[in-house]
Amino acid sequence: MKKALLSAASAIALAIVAQAAAAQTVIKVATLAPPNTPWTAHLEAWKANVAKASGGDLEIQIFPSAQLGNEFEVFRQVQRGRIDVGAFSGAVIAENIPEVALMSTPFLFKDAATIDCVYDKQLGDEFSALIEDKGMKFLQWQETGWVYIYAQDDLSDVADAEGYKIRVSPTPISRMLWNSVGAAGVEIPYAEVPAALQTGLVRGGESAAISFVAFGLGKVAPHFMRTAQYHMAGAVTISNRKWNSLSKEQQQILVDGLPPVQGMRDGLRGTSEYLLGKYVEAGGPVHKLSDAQLAAWRAKVEPNWPAYVAELGDGAKAMWPQVLKAKTACGE
């Protein structure tokens, strides 16, 4: 009798556990970012907030380091509803939403605070609506950060970039920049850059500060120029299929659980400065360009802004005056 009661109790317990597991909603989040970075720390905080607010009903599972595929493929999978959430870098957002690519026009902005203002106060609704036109729900902006020039030589003076063998990313942004200064550009994927630098196929390229240090690019191209030629902002989006499957309460928990984006921005910028400082301490040459040097770079690039905007298409051409107006409204 006792044995029968224990068996019945065990069966009930297992049924309760199974019922709880079945009731739990899992949300899979894909990101290119590796663990222990500001990007994944932001997602981990989101995961904890959502678990607490939902009482465990909602579980966010994070797949870092491109475990679910490269970003461009993940973007398509989120559109189709095969992956729940993508935390995308600025490169993917700019490639798929040309109007947002205007925010990365080389040498358009000088101050990160201006850029934050444009996204948060001036054109955020317009940009997020364009993302949602792609078949997904916009949740939050992300920070990819400033992009800088690195090389095997000091390229602070723009004249030295003419004919220089530079890795160009396969984007209109990068092509426009390097064509403007007469560099000998070679389009190759980012993953192939270290080998290309070692073989001499290229002698420099562009990178965020964190990536430059983390991937050891300074070992083969030590000169880092603080050009901050353009900035990129990514986004967190959820597939319409997953979003529409959630209750209104669950949707609100997801939105409210996201930590403020400004904390992530500040953290990423602080980490970038810290890593560059450590690079300098180790003897790495980091060049702060003078106002005259930056002006010379911009003078080469700015005349090609109209052609760049035109290449992005009619939507970008229509949005361009609004970007310039928003920039002015935000203090530049």
WOVEN-V12647 format. One record per run of one state. SS is the DSSP state (hx for helix, st for strand, lp for the rest). FROM is the first residue (numbers start at 1). TO is the last residue. Records with the same first field share a line. If there is no record, write none. Layout:
SS=FROM-TO / FROM-TO
This chain:
lp=1-1 / 24-24 / 32-37 / 55-57 / 64-70 / 81-84 / 89-89 / 97-97 / 105-111 / 123-123 / 133-135 / 142-144 / 152-157 / 162-164 / 169-171 / 181-183 / 188-189 / 200-203 / 208-208 / 215-216 / 220-222 / 233-234 / 246-247 / 258-260 / 282-285 / 288-290 / 313-313 / 330-332
hx=2-23 / 38-54 / 71-80 / 90-96 / 98-104 / 112-122 / 124-132 / 158-161 / 172-180 / 190-199 / 209-214 / 217-219 / 240-245 / 248-257 / 261-281 / 291-312 / 314-329
st=25-31 / 58-63 / 85-88 / 136-141 / 145-151 / 165-168 / 184-187 / 204-207 / 223-232 / 235-239 / 286-287
